Amino acid sequence: MNALGTLQKLGKGLVTSIAVLPAAVLLLWFGQPDLLNIPALADAGTAIFDNLPLLFAMGVAVGLSRDTGMAALSAAAGHVVFIRAFAAVDGNVGMGVLSGIVIGVMTATVHNRLPAIRFPEFVAFLGGRWFVAITNTVAAVALGLIFGAIWLPVQGWISTFGAWVGSLGIIGYAVYGAANRLLIPLGLHHILNSGVWFVVGDYPRAGGPLVHGDMSRFFAGDPTAGGYMAGYFPIMMFGLVGAAVAMYQEASAARRRAVGAILLSAALTSFALGITEPMEFTFMFAAPALFAVHALLTGVSFGVMAALGVRLGFGLSAGLFDFVVNYRLAARPLLLIPVGLAFGVVYYLVFRVAIRRFNLPTPGREPEEGHP
């Protein structure tokens, strides 16, 4: 497999790793004093965030490995011993989800490349898949010792990089937003997201370990976090809905009804859940110029929300569900409404004018079979 294919599989593994975050957010939400006031629920949600490195190790291993079940088990065991070996060298810092990614990649590599060696009958139980698992655990100990010795300066470089990105202000947010959308066709946006949401930026949570990344810091109560998520909300809840209306109105009259059902479903999915792929794939490849404009407008949205001081976060994605659930943690959340409506209008106008002016083959405008 080429490098791009490997990175795409890594991206899928990262998505698998964070699939439980909506459950964590709901537990945190229901456990709060202003709702059910059940501390055990809030603690359970926090526990998921605290164990994200382990979940990343298992998810990445599953995403990259052929023997997914054994790889997940090996990754879990490998991460446990990695953390202990790491702490034996340097117990003052932690790698966060990067430790999970390292162990996940190593586990998949061992399981994919190491042959299932057979031993003599009296020690046969050590062969086959078990030999691979044992080798993986030993390698995890070695990696823990190595990273424990080198991680302190690396952590310093990451913190410096995070401070530099933060110093870019509006420009930094805008570049991230545009780059995220541009990487979607390659399937690499999850790699970018994982770095921003779970690695860059530090927050010394009271009574707990240092928290890294915009998403983790947001749910840990960092009042400065959420900027690398807020910019999605105007696009996913309003912008793409405006695009759907424009594409529906520009579809041929004979095909408008059929196209409308598809666009309505995709637009509602984006608005309510923040899941944009059904909507974006309706024009991503058919009209790549429109997708480039979409990426640019996403960057503008991030810049605008940052300039207004809006901080919003999500566990699933930037839709109505997460807006309601995480409203209590947000800063200036009601500004989403006017900003979102403005982006909805901009998307509608840009898409409708571009589709008509350049005769773009969006849904309902594709050449029919047998016709030029």
Secondary structure, 3 states (H helix, E strand, C coil): CCHHHHHHHHHHHHHHHCCCHHHHHHHHHHHCCCCCCCHHHHHHHHHHHHCHHHHHHHHHHHHHCCCHHHHHHHHHHHHHHHHHHHHHHCCCCCCCHHHHHHHHHHHHHHHHHCCCCCCCHHHHHHCCHHHHHHHHHHHHHHHHHHHHHHHHHHHHHHHHHHHHHHHCCHHHHHHHHHHHHHCHHHCCHHHHHHHHHHCCCEEECCCCCEEECHHHHHHCCCCCCCHHHHCHHHHHHHHHHHHHHHHHHHCCCCCHHHHHHHHHHHHHHHHHHCCCHHHHCCCCCCCHHHHHHHHHHHHHHHHHHHHCCCECCCCCCCCHHHHHHCHHHCECHHHHHHHHHHHHHHHHHHHHHHHHHHCCCCCCCCCCCCCC
